[in-house]
Amino acid sequence: MLSPEVSVAEDGVSRREFLYVGGVGLLGATLVEGAQFRASTGSRRRAILILMSGGPSQLDTFDPKPEAPSQFRGPMRAISTRVPGLWLSDALPHLADRADQFALIRSMNHDYAPIHETGQQLLQCGRVVEQGVRFPHFGAVVAKTYQRPAASRANVVLPRVLHETGTHQERGQSGGFWGTEWNPVEVTQSVQGEEPAGIRRAYGETHFGQLLLQARQQIEAGSRCVTVNLFDTLHQRVTWDCHGDVSCGPGTVFDYRDSLCPQLDQALAALLDDLGQRGMLDDTLVIATGEFGRTPRINDLSGRDHWPGCWSALVAGGRVRGGAVIGASDAIASSPIDRPVSPAELNATLLAWFGIDGRGIEVPIGKSPAPLVPADPIYELWS
């Protein structure tokens, strides 16, 4: 681990500042120092988690493999980006032009059951339900730390909490064992009408465009944590859950090419531009990822199936290292070959962004206490 005095950049977030966490002192921070950090820097910070619910294909978005055989590669080409040597799907040209503004993690993985709900829990709570204990959404942890319950709208979800994702298991969008007082607040109304027409056009008059414009409105109005469910249900509709099977997920890799990726590309690029122009990007951590990836081999229905073995995440804002690539996958994006990253680490990163150490919060599991989040933040995003 680097010295606590090493800075990320002269005008960036110092490593010591980022890692000030109450009570544990990963780099020697005391309880008082942690409290001071949360009272000063932490109170300015925001986070937007763009949950690509359904589980997007790594090969068709952030980790294309142009040299792979066609049964893995799919219908899209890989295109160069503003960062030399970094390639994205050709359905993401706006993001390719902004690749120096975000980092990519290409080695996300977990070995739990390959169902939506386990990944959703790991990503948003840092754990899956254990011995009947339900864990809180990261936004609930932030809200409780700052003593801002649901009524304050510090922690909101757009447009509503997840439902009908395949099974009836916990989906990670509640206050967990802290109770409903700490549930995220659903914001179901449409974009507020005073937005200039140019801003609306920039995001796109699409489902994704409207949601990400609402996310910006929410943090501008004072919300600390905004979770955007790009799809709040996966039932009988085209989503990232592209099995090509009407009974499971009717989408195909061609829907990625024709609608899903273009919508995301325009809307996410506009969000980064909008936050930057408003002077909000440095204090807002933006993460876009799903609960797992898709099978490297395309199935007989032009779809891909569930694959928690490897997928990608995009991380922007918060003064992260633009253009950085953390981890790597093999030749067909089936498994990590460098720096495997668990969803729990991404959860720990979200908490640490707000000055909260997930390992330092003890929760009762069985007869002995355990850490709320048994993982460390992804320091490489800043160092």
QUIRAWO-V789336 format. One record per residue. N is the residue number from 1. SS is DSSP state (2 for helix, 1 for strand, 0 for the rest). PHI is phi in whole degrees, 0 to 359 (none if undefined). OMEGA is omega in whole degrees, 0 to 359 (* if undefined). Layout:
# QUIRAWO-V789336
{{N & SS & PHI & OMEGA} {N & SS & PHI & OMEGA}}
This chain:
# QUIRAWO-V789336
{{1 & 0 & none & 180} {2 & 0 & 290 & 176} {3 & 0 & 301 & 179} {4 & 0 & 293 & 181} {5 & 0 & 270 & 180} {6 & 0 & 289 & 180} {7 & 1 & 263 & 176} {8 & 0 & 290 & 178} {9 & 0 & 200 & 183} {10 & 0 & 302 & 181} {11 & 0 & 252 & 184} {12 & 0 & 260 & 180} {13 & 0 & 277 & 178} {14 & 1 & 293 & 179} {15 & 2 & 299 & 180} {16 & 2 & 295 & 179} {17 & 2 & 298 & 182} {18 & 2 & 297 & 187} {19 & 0 & 266 & 173} {20 & 0 & 296 & 181} {21 & 0 & 227 & 187} {22 & 0 & 297 & 167} {23 & 0 & 96 & 186} {24 & 0 & 268 & 178} {25 & 0 & 66 & 179} {26 & 0 & 305 & 178} {27 & 0 & 239 & 176} {28 & 0 & 91 & 179} {29 & 0 & 292 & 180} {30 & 0 & 267 & 175} {31 & 2 & 302 & 181} {32 & 2 & 295 & 180} {33 & 2 & 298 & 179} {34 & 2 & 298 & 179} {35 & 2 & 296 & 179} {36 & 2 & 296 & 179} {37 & 2 & 298 & 182} {38 & 2 & 296 & 181} {39 & 2 & 288 & 183} {40 & 2 & 260 & 184} {41 & 0 & 292 & 186} {42 & 2 & 302 & 183} {43 & 2 & 288 & 180} {44 & 2 & 268 & 192} {45 & 0 & 272 & 180} {46 & 1 & 225 & 176} {47 & 1 & 215 & 174} {48 & 1 & 238 & 174} {49 & 1 & 260 & 177} {50 & 1 & 267 & 182} {51 & 1 & 275 & 179} {52 & 0 & 279 & 190} {53 & 0 & 301 & 185} {54 & 0 & 115 & 178} {55 & 0 & 92 & 184} {56 & 0 & 285 & 176} {57 & 0 & 287 & 177} {58 & 0 & 295 & 183} {59 & 0 & 290 & 184} {60 & 0 & 260 & 180} {61 & 0 & 228 & 192} {62 & 0 & 259 & 183} {63 & 0 & 218 & 181} {64 & 0 & 291 & 180} {65 & 0 & 236 & 187} {66 & 0 & 296 & 181} {67 & 0 & 267 & 182} {68 & 0 & 286 & 175} {69 & 0 & 301 & 187} {70 & 2 & 298 & 180} {71 & 2 & 292 & 174} {72 & 2 & 256 & 190} {73 & 2 & 294 & 181} {74 & 0 & 86 & 189} {75 & 0 & 278 & 185} {76 & 0 & 258 & 177} {77 & 0 & 266 & 170} {78 & 1 & 266 & 179} {79 & 1 & 239 & 176} {80 & 1 & 287 & 182} {81 & 0 & 232 & 178} {82 & 0 & 295 & 179} {83 & 0 & 262 & 181} {84 & 0 & 304 & 178} {85 & 0 & 85 & 180} {86 & 0 & 259 & 183} {87 & 1 & 243 & 173} {88 & 1 & 230 & 174} {89 & 1 & 298 & 180} {90 & 0 & 289 & 173} {91 & 0 & 275 & 182} {92 & 0 & 235 & 184} {93 & 2 & 293 & 180} {94 & 2 & 293 & 177} {95 & 2 & 291 & 177} {96 & 2 & 301 & 180} {97 & 0 & 284 & 180} {98 & 0 & 238 & 186} {99 & 2 & 297 & 177} {100 & 2 & 280 & 180} {101 & 2 & 255 & 181} {102 & 1 & 215 & 174} {103 & 1 & 252 & 175} {104 & 1 & 241 & 170} {105 & 1 & 252 & 185} {106 & 1 & 249 & 184} {107 & 1 & 226 & 175} {108 & 1 & 297 & 179} {109 & 0 & 192 & 168} {110 & 0 & 208 & 183} {111 & 0 & 243 & 173} {112 & 0 & 278 & 180} {113 & 0 & 304 & 183} {114 & 0 & 280 & 176} {115 & 0 & 240 & 185} {116 & 2 & 303 & 191} {117 & 2 & 292 & 179} {118 & 2 & 294 & 178} {119 & 2 & 296 & 179} {120 & 2 & 297 & 177} {121 & 2 & 293 & 182} {122 & 2 & 300 & 183} {123 & 2 & 292 & 187} {124 & 2 & 266 & 183} {125 & 2 & 241 & 182} {126 & 0 & 83 & 180} {127 & 0 & 208 & 167} {128 & 0 & 259 & 178} {129 & 0 & 307 & 182} {130 & 1 & 225 & 181} {131 & 0 & 51 & 178} {132 & 0 & 80 & 181} {133 & 1 & 272 & 176} {134 & 0 & 264 & 186} {135 & 0 & 261 & 184} {136 & 0 & 280 & 171} {137 & 0 & 302 & 183} {138 & 2 & 303 & 179} {139 & 2 & 294 & 176} {140 & 2 & 293 & 178} {141 & 2 & 295 & 178} {142 & 2 & 297 & 181} {143 & 2 & 299 & 181} {144 & 2 & 291 & 178} {145 & 2 & 301 & 181} {146 & 0 & 265 & 179} {147 & 0 & 54 & 178} {148 & 0 & 233 & 182} {149 & 0 & 290 & 188} {150 & 2 & 306 & 183} {151 & 2 & 300 & 182} {152 & 2 & 277 & 182} {153 & 0 & 60 & 176} {154 & 0 & 292 & 183} {155 & 1 & 234 & 184} {156 & 1 & 235 & 177} {157 & 1 & 230 & 179} {158 & 1 & 243 & 342} {159 & 0 & 279 & 177} {160 & 0 & 198 & 181} {161 & 0 & 293 & 181} {162 & 0 & 298 & 173} {163 & 0 & 206 & 181} {164 & 0 & 48 & 178} {165 & 0 & 253 & 176} {166 & 0 & 133 & 177} {167 & 0 & 231 & 180} {168 & 0 & 261 & 180} {169 & 0 & 282 & 177} {170 & 0 & 304 & 182} {171 & 0 & 248 & 172} {172 & 0 & 84 & 181} {173 & 0 & 240 & 178} {174 & 0 & 211 & 175} {175 & 0 & 282 & 178} {176 & 2 & 59 & 183} {177 & 2 & 289 & 175} {178 & 2 & 276 & 176} {179 & 0 & 98 & 187} {180 & 2 & 292 & 178} {181 & 2 & 303 & 184} {182 & 2 & 254 & 175} {183 & 0 & 296 & 172} {184 & 0 & 299 & 178} {185 & 1 & 271 & 177} {186 & 1 & 282 & 177} {187 & 0 & 241 & 188} {188 & 0 & 263 & 182} {189 & 0 & 289 & 181} {190 & 0 & 282 & 179} {191 & 0 & 305 & 180} {192 & 0 & 295 & 193} {193 & 0 & 289 & 186} {194 & 0 & 277 & 180} {195 & 0 & 296 & 177} {196 & 0 & 300 & 182} {197 & 2 & 300 & 180} {198 & 2 & 295 & 178} {199 & 2 & 293 & 179} {200 & 2 & 300 & 180} {201 & 2 & 295 & 181} {202 & 2 & 299 & 179} {203 & 2 & 286 & 183} {204 & 0 & 98 & 178} {205 & 0 & 277 & 183} {206 & 0 & 231 & 178} {207 & 2 & 302 & 181} {208 & 2 & 293 & 180} {209 & 2 & 300 & 180} {210 & 2 & 295 & 181} {211 & 2 & 294 & 182} {212 & 2 & 286 & 172} {213 & 2 & 294 & 175} {214 & 2 & 298 & 179} {215 & 2 & 300 & 177} {216 & 2 & 298 & 179} {217 & 2 & 300 & 183} {218 & 2 & 294 & 180} {219 & 2 & 288 & 177} {220 & 2 & 293 & 179} {221 & 0 & 277 & 174} {222 & 0 & 118 & 177} {223 & 0 & 293 & 180} {224 & 0 & 272 & 183} {225 & 1 & 234 & 177} {226 & 1 & 237 & 174} {227 & 1 & 254 & 181} {228 & 1 & 255 & 173} {229 & 1 & 274 & 180} {230 & 0 & 303 & 168} {231 & 0 & 223 & 180} {232 & 0 & 277 & 173} {233 & 0 & 221 & 179} {234 & 0 & 251 & 189} {235 & 0 & 281 & 172} {236 & 0 & 51 & 175} {237 & 0 & 209 & 179} {238 & 0 & 283 & 179} {239 & 0 & 223 & 174} {240 & 0 & 295 & 181} {241 & 0 & 279 & 195} {242 & 0 & 268 & 177} {243 & 0 & 285 & 187} {244 & 0 & 76 & 185} {245 & 1 & 236 & 183} {246 & 0 & 303 & 182} {247 & 0 & 283 & 181} {248 & 0 & 246 & 178} {249 & 1 & 211 & 189} {250 & 0 & 286 & 182} {251 & 0 & 293 & 177} {252 & 0 & 229 & 177} {253 & 2 & 296 & 178} {254 & 2 & 286 & 173} {255 & 2 & 292 & 173} {256 & 2 & 301 & 183} {257 & 2 & 295 & 192} {258 & 2 & 270 & 185} {259 & 2 & 221 & 188} {260 & 2 & 297 & 181} {261 & 2 & 293 & 177} {262 & 2 & 300 & 177} {263 & 2 & 298 & 180} {264 & 2 & 297 & 182} {265 & 2 & 303 & 181} {266 & 2 & 293 & 186} {267 & 2 & 291 & 182} {268 & 2 & 289 & 175} {269 & 2 & 299 & 179} {270 & 2 & 296 & 179} {271 & 2 & 299 & 179} {272 & 2 & 297 & 178} {273 & 2 & 298 & 184} {274 & 2 & 297 & 178} {275 & 2 & 298 & 179} {276 & 2 & 295 & 181} {277 & 2 & 293 & 179} {278 & 0 & 268 & 180} {279 & 0 & 70 & 184} {280 & 0 & 251 & 189} {281 & 0 & 289 & 182} {282 & 0 & 297 & 182} {283 & 0 & 260 & 181} {284 & 1 & 237 & 176} {285 & 1 & 272 & 182} {286 & 1 & 242 & 179} {287 & 1 & 234 & 176} {288 & 1 & 235 & 179} {289 & 1 & 196 & 177} {290 & 0 & 247 & 182} {291 & 0 & 275 & 171} {292 & 0 & 191 & 178} {293 & 1 & 255 & 181} {294 & 1 & 235 & 180} {295 & 0 & 302 & 178} {296 & 0 & 300 & 181} {297 & 0 & 274 & 177} {298 & 0 & 288 & 183} {299 & 0 & 279 & 185} {300 & 0 & 290 & 181} {301 & 0 & 255 & 181} {302 & 0 & 65 & 177} {303 & 0 & 240 & 174} {304 & 0 & 228 & 184} {305 & 0 & 257 & 184} {306 & 1 & 299 & 181} {307 & 1 & 206 & 178} {308 & 0 & 280 & 183} {309 & 0 & 287 & 181} {310 & 0 & 190 & 171} {311 & 1 & 199 & 188} {312 & 1 & 237 & 174} {313 & 1 & 222 & 175} {314 & 1 & 255 & 180} {315 & 1 & 231 & 183} {316 & 1 & 226 & 180} {317 & 1 & 67 & 176} {318 & 0 & 57 & 181} {319 & 0 & 60 & 175} {320 & 0 & 293 & 181} {321 & 0 & 286 & 179} {322 & 0 & 298 & 180} {323 & 0 & 85 & 181} {324 & 0 & 287 & 174} {325 & 1 & 235 & 181} {326 & 1 & 252 & 181} {327 & 0 & 77 & 179} {328 & 1 & 206 & 178} {329 & 1 & 252 & 179} {330 & 0 & 286 & 189} {331 & 0 & 295 & 179} {332 & 0 & 239 & 178} {333 & 0 & 56 & 181} {334 & 0 & 263 & 180} {335 & 0 & 200 & 178} {336 & 1 & 290 & 172} {337 & 1 & 243 & 177} {338 & 1 & 207 & 175} {339 & 0 & 48 & 174} {340 & 0 & 304 & 181} {341 & 1 & 235 & 179} {342 & 0 & 268 & 175} {343 & 2 & 302 & 179} {344 & 2 & 298 & 177} {345 & 2 & 294 & 177} {346 & 2 & 293 & 176} {347 & 2 & 297 & 178} {348 & 2 & 298 & 178} {349 & 2 & 293 & 177} {350 & 2 & 301 & 180} {351 & 2 & 295 & 181} {352 & 2 & 297 & 176} {353 & 2 & 303 & 179} {354 & 0 & 262 & 178} {355 & 0 & 78 & 183} {356 & 0 & 243 & 178} {357 & 0 & 262 & 182} {358 & 2 & 298 & 178} {359 & 2 & 290 & 184} {360 & 2 & 276 & 178} {361 & 0 & 261 & 182} {362 & 1 & 270 & 179} {363 & 1 & 231 & 181} {364 & 1 & 279 & 174} {365 & 1 & 231 & 183} {366 & 0 & 67 & 185} {367 & 0 & 266 & 183} {368 & 1 & 226 & 180} {369 & 1 & 289 & 179} {370 & 1 & 220 & 179} {371 & 1 & 292 & 177} {372 & 0 & 303 & 179} {373 & 0 & 233 & 183} {374 & 0 & 277 & 182} {375 & 0 & 204 & 178} {376 & 0 & 257 & 175} {377 & 0 & 297 & 179} {378 & 0 & 270 & 185} {379 & 2 & 298 & 184} {380 & 2 & 297 & 178} {381 & 2 & 295 & 182} {382 & 0 & 244 & 187} {383 & 0 & 252 & *}}
